[in-house]
């Protein structure tokens, strides 16, 4: 009989920079207590810094100029193993390609929100440029394929925001 494997250590919380006060952005929602926080690394830090300012960015390959979400070691469009990805602002507009209803959550901070939709959104900047995020319009929203959406941000802690979506035309 073999001994049970030790559980991996929990990641240490990333250092956070004090956020400068910012005006309420269009589509912003109030801060949420108890949510898991992103832990930026060297590759994703620019993305999370922009999100904290309520700006949506995606990685763009320096070789072919295609966007990639998430960035990887190789550009999925041109195959370059040296893509030189840099994060660039995008509009945050797109269409719903698919969705699922989350009816139960074991993650802290989400229990009060169930049921909610997670939407797979194709951004307008490039065919097949897709992101997944919460739909903030509520359980009765009833997304449909091809429905237009726009980015919104959930402030989950001071200086930390997570991109989400709202149906276009929704305040």
matplotlib code that plots the C-alpha trace (Angstrom):
import matplotlib.pyplot as plt

x = [0.0, 1.4, 1.2, -1.3, 0.2, 0.6, -1.7, -0.1, 0.5, -2.0, -0.7, 0.4, -1.8, -0.1, 1.1, -1.5, -0.7, -2.9, -5.5, -6.0, -9.6, -11.4, -14.8, -17.6, -17.2, -20.2, -21.3, -19.4, -21.0, -20.4, -17.5, -18.1, -17.0, -15.3, -14.6, -11.4, -8.9, -6.8, -3.1, -1.3, 2.0, 4.7, 2.6, -0.9, 0.0, -0.6, -4.1, -5.1, -3.7, -5.9, -8.9, -8.5, -8.9, -12.0, -10.2, -10.4, -7.2, -6.1, -2.7, -1.6, 1.1, 4.0, 4.6, 1.2, -0.9, -3.5, -5.1, -4.9, -6.8, -5.1, -1.5, 0.6, 4.2, 3.2, 0.9, -2.2, -2.6, 0.9, 2.7, 5.5, 7.4, 8.5, 5.2, 6.2, 2.7, 1.7, -1.7, -3.8, -7.1, -10.2, -13.7, -15.3, -18.2, -19.1, -21.8, -22.9, -21.6, -22.7, -23.6, -24.3, -26.3, -24.4, -27.0, -24.7, -21.3, -18.8, -16.6, -16.6, -18.5, -20.7, -23.4, -25.6, -25.5, -26.8, -28.3, -26.2, -25.0, -21.5, -21.3, -18.8, -18.4, -16.8, -15.3, -15.8, -12.1, -11.3, -13.2, -12.9, -11.5, -13.5, -13.7, -15.8, -17.4, -20.4, -23.5, -24.4, -28.0, -29.5, -31.0, -34.0, -31.9, -32.2, -29.3, -29.6, -27.1, -25.8, -27.1, -24.8, -23.0, -20.6, -17.9, -18.7, -16.5, -17.0, -14.9, -14.1, -11.6, -10.0, -7.9, -9.1, -11.7, -12.8, -14.2, -17.8, -20.5, -24.0, -26.5, -26.0, -28.3, -28.7, -27.8]
y = [0.0, 3.4, 6.5, 9.2, 12.0, 15.3, 18.0, 20.8, 24.0, 26.7, 29.6, 32.6, 35.7, 37.9, 41.3, 43.9, 47.5, 50.1, 51.0, 54.6, 55.7, 55.5, 56.7, 54.1, 52.7, 51.9, 48.4, 48.2, 46.3, 46.8, 45.0, 41.3, 39.9, 36.5, 35.8, 34.0, 36.5, 36.3, 35.7, 37.5, 36.1, 37.7, 36.8, 37.9, 41.0, 43.5, 41.9, 42.1, 45.6, 46.8, 44.9, 46.8, 50.0, 48.5, 48.1, 44.8, 43.7, 40.6, 39.4, 40.2, 38.4, 40.7, 38.4, 38.0, 40.6, 38.0, 38.1, 35.1, 34.3, 33.2, 33.8, 30.7, 29.8, 29.5, 31.7, 29.7, 31.7, 31.7, 29.0, 31.3, 30.0, 33.6, 35.5, 38.5, 38.8, 42.3, 43.1, 45.6, 47.2, 45.7, 47.0, 44.3, 44.0, 40.6, 37.9, 35.0, 31.7, 29.4, 29.5, 27.3, 27.8, 27.5, 26.2, 25.2, 26.6, 25.3, 28.4, 31.0, 34.2, 32.7, 30.8, 33.9, 34.4, 31.0, 30.4, 32.5, 32.3, 31.8, 32.9, 32.1, 35.3, 35.8, 39.3, 41.5, 42.1, 38.7, 35.6, 32.9, 35.3, 34.0, 34.7, 33.2, 35.3, 35.8, 37.3, 40.0, 40.5, 38.0, 34.5, 35.7, 37.2, 34.2, 34.6, 33.5, 32.5, 35.6, 38.0, 41.1, 41.7, 44.2, 43.9, 44.9, 44.4, 42.9, 44.6, 41.7, 43.5, 46.9, 47.3, 43.9, 43.6, 40.6, 41.0, 39.9, 40.6, 42.3, 41.9, 45.0, 47.8, 46.7, 49.4]
z = [0.0, -0.9, 1.3, 0.1, -1.9, 0.0, -1.2, -3.1, -1.1, -1.6, -3.8, -1.8, -2.5, -5.1, -3.9, -4.9, -5.7, -4.0, -6.5, -7.3, -7.0, -10.3, -11.4, -11.7, -15.2, -17.4, -16.6, -13.3, -10.5, -6.7, -5.1, -4.2, -0.9, -0.6, -4.3, -5.3, -6.6, -9.7, -9.1, -11.9, -13.1, -15.4, -18.5, -17.2, -15.0, -17.8, -18.5, -14.8, -14.4, -17.3, -15.9, -12.6, -14.6, -16.3, -19.6, -21.6, -23.3, -25.1, -26.2, -29.7, -31.6, -32.7, -35.7, -37.4, -35.4, -34.4, -31.0, -28.7, -25.5, -23.4, -24.7, -24.9, -25.8, -29.5, -31.4, -32.4, -35.7, -37.2, -35.1, -34.1, -31.0, -30.4, -30.6, -28.6, -27.2, -26.0, -24.4, -26.4, -25.6, -27.4, -27.6, -25.3, -27.8, -29.1, -29.6, -27.5, -29.1, -26.2, -22.6, -19.5, -16.4, -13.1, -10.6, -7.8, -6.7, -4.2, -4.7, -2.0, -3.0, -5.7, -3.6, -3.3, -7.1, -8.3, -10.7, -13.1, -16.7, -18.0, -21.6, -24.3, -26.3, -29.7, -29.7, -32.8, -33.2, -34.8, -35.8, -33.1, -30.6, -27.6, -23.9, -21.2, -18.5, -16.2, -17.7, -15.3, -16.4, -14.0, -14.1, -16.1, -18.9, -21.2, -23.5, -27.1, -29.8, -31.5, -28.9, -28.8, -25.5, -24.1, -21.4, -17.9, -14.8, -11.4, -8.7, -6.5, -4.2, -4.0, -7.2, -8.6, -11.3, -13.4, -16.9, -17.4, -19.9, -20.2, -23.0, -25.3, -24.5, -20.9, -18.4]

ax = plt.figure().add_subplot(projection="3d")
ax.plot(x, y, z, "-o")
ax.set_aspect("equal")
plt.show()
